[in-house]
Amino acid sequence: MTKTMLISAVLMTALAFTACKKNTMHPGSGNMMTDLASAGHMVTVNSSDYERVEAEALKRPDENSPYTEGVIAYLEDGNVTASIDFSKSGKDKAKCVDKDGEKEIELSDGKAKGKDKGSKYKKVVVEPIVKAEDCGYIVAGIIKFFDAKKGYWLATFDYGDGTCDDIITKTTKDGVYPFSMDDYPEWN
């Protein structure tokens, strides 16, 4: 009887810990996968059949920083349907014009600078995130994550070259790992 009660107590404790597991699918949770989905840094185009054109020379301090100058234009059937101007907004922001009108997009969440002392990561958009309406997926862009306290690189997520597919490639010091956005349906 005592052995049965002990096993029951262990199982109940395990169930309690499982039931109380932290929700890592909530923005700001400190989970890289969740932080990828918290888009405030996206340009929307109508079709994945777009052309990305450097309308004004792009500049950035280093390969791990967002652009600080220049303009990217997105052409569809020869017409500019969206653009991002990196010199028209404040630090770590850019002016985006797309089908939804004019908006400011975030290029870095600034968490390493103390805006969110609880976060483990700083997210930097080093290549703008592009969502194609005809595709249902993010089709291009690169986001890098850094340790919020020490600043070292942790991972890079690459959405691809504009091709309509569900693949994201995650690169860390340990290797390269492609995975499907369909693994995270709440993103779509």
C-alpha positions in Angstrom: 0.0 0.0 0.0 2.8 2.4 0.9 4.6 1.6 -2.3 1.4 2.4 -4.3 0.9 5.7 -2.5 4.6 6.6 -3.2 4.2 5.8 -7.0 0.9 7.8 -7.1 2.6 10.8 -5.4 5.4 10.7 -7.9 3.0 10.5 -10.8 0.8 13.3 -9.4 3.9 15.5 -9.0 5.1 14.8 -12.6 1.6 15.6 -13.9 1.5 18.9 -11.9 4.9 20.0 -13.4 3.7 19.1 -16.9 0.4 20.9 -16.5 2.2 24.0 -15.2 4.8 24.1 -18.0 5.6 27.7 -19.0 3.7 28.8 -22.2 6.6 29.4 -24.6 4.3 30.3 -27.5 3.5 33.8 -26.1 5.3 36.9 -27.5 8.0 38.1 -25.1 8.5 34.7 -23.6 12.2 34.6 -24.4 11.6 31.8 -26.9 13.4 32.5 -30.3 10.7 30.6 -32.2 7.9 32.8 -30.7 9.9 35.9 -31.1 10.2 35.2 -34.8 6.4 35.2 -35.1 6.0 38.5 -33.3 6.2 40.5 -36.5 6.4 44.3 -36.4 9.2 44.1 -39.0 7.5 42.8 -42.1 6.8 44.1 -45.6 3.9 42.6 -47.5 3.9 42.0 -51.3 1.1 40.7 -53.4 3.0 37.9 -55.1 6.1 35.8 -54.5 7.0 36.6 -58.1 8.5 39.9 -57.1 11.9 41.5 -57.8 14.0 43.0 -55.0 15.8 46.1 -56.2 18.3 48.3 -54.3 16.8 51.7 -55.3 19.4 53.6 -53.1 22.7 52.1 -51.8 22.2 50.1 -48.7 24.6 50.6 -45.8 24.9 49.1 -42.3 27.6 49.3 -39.6 28.4 45.5 -39.8 26.9 42.2 -41.0 25.1 41.7 -37.7 23.2 45.0 -37.8 20.1 46.2 -39.6 20.5 48.6 -42.6 20.8 52.3 -41.6 20.7 53.9 -45.0 19.3 53.1 -48.4 16.0 52.0 -50.0 14.8 48.6 -51.1 12.0 48.5 -53.7 9.9 45.5 -54.4 8.6 45.3 -58.0 5.8 43.2 -59.3 5.1 43.3 -63.1 7.6 46.2 -63.4 5.7 48.4 -60.8 6.9 49.3 -57.3 4.4 47.7 -55.0 6.3 48.1 -51.7 9.4 49.8 -50.4 11.5 50.1 -47.3 13.5 53.3 -46.6 16.1 52.8 -43.9 17.2 56.4 -43.6 13.7 58.0 -42.9 13.0 56.6 -39.4 14.8 56.4 -36.0 17.5 54.0 -34.9 16.5 50.4 -35.5 13.5 51.4 -37.5 12.6 51.9 -41.2 9.7 53.5 -43.1 7.8 50.8 -45.1 5.2 51.5 -47.7 3.2 48.5 -48.9 -0.4 47.5 -49.7 -1.4 48.4 -46.1 -0.1 52.0 -46.5 2.8 53.7 -44.7 4.1 52.2 -41.5 7.3 52.1 -39.4 8.9 48.7 -39.0 11.1 47.4 -36.2 14.6 46.2 -37.2 15.8 45.4 -33.7 13.9 44.8 -30.6 16.6 46.6 -28.5 16.2 44.1 -25.6 19.9 43.9 -25.1 19.8 47.6 -24.3 17.6 47.0 -21.3 14.1 47.7 -22.7 13.0 44.2 -21.5 15.3 43.1 -18.8 13.6 39.7 -18.6 14.4 38.7 -22.2 17.2 36.3 -23.0 17.6 37.5 -26.6 18.1 40.5 -28.8 16.5 40.1 -32.2 17.9 41.9 -35.2 16.4 42.0 -38.7 19.5 42.0 -41.0 17.5 41.4 -44.1 13.8 42.6 -44.3 11.1 40.0 -43.7 8.8 39.6 -46.8 5.4 38.1 -46.7 3.7 37.2 -50.0 -0.1 37.4 -50.1 -0.3 34.7 -52.8 1.9 32.3 -50.8 0.7 32.2 -47.2 4.2 32.1 -45.9 7.1 34.5 -45.2 9.2 34.1 -48.3 12.4 36.1 -47.6 14.4 37.7 -44.8 17.0 37.1 -42.2 16.8 37.5 -38.4 19.7 37.1 -36.1 19.5 36.5 -32.4 22.1 37.5 -29.8 22.5 37.0 -26.1 20.8 39.9 -24.5 23.3 40.3 -21.7 26.7 39.5 -23.4 25.9 40.3 -27.0 27.3 37.2 -28.6 25.5 35.6 -31.7 23.2 32.7 -30.9 21.3 31.8 -34.1 20.3 33.0 -37.5 16.9 32.3 -39.1 16.8 32.6 -42.9 13.4 32.6 -44.7 14.9 32.2 -48.1 15.1 34.1 -51.4 11.5 34.8 -52.2 10.5 31.3 -53.3 7.1 30.3 -52.0 7.8 27.5 -49.6 7.4 26.7 -45.9 11.1 26.3 -45.1 13.2 28.3 -42.6 16.9 27.5 -42.1 18.2 27.9 -38.6 22.0 28.2 -38.2 23.7 28.0 -34.9 27.3 27.2 -33.8 26.3 23.6 -33.8 25.1 23.4 -37.4 22.4 24.2 -40.0 18.8 23.0 -39.4 16.0 23.5 -41.9 12.5 23.2 -40.6 8.9 23.9 -41.8 6.8 26.9 -40.8 3.9 24.4 -40.8 5.5 23.1 -37.6 4.2 26.4 -36.1 0.7 26.9 -37.5 0.0 29.9 -35.2 2.5 31.9 -37.4 0.5 31.6 -40.6 
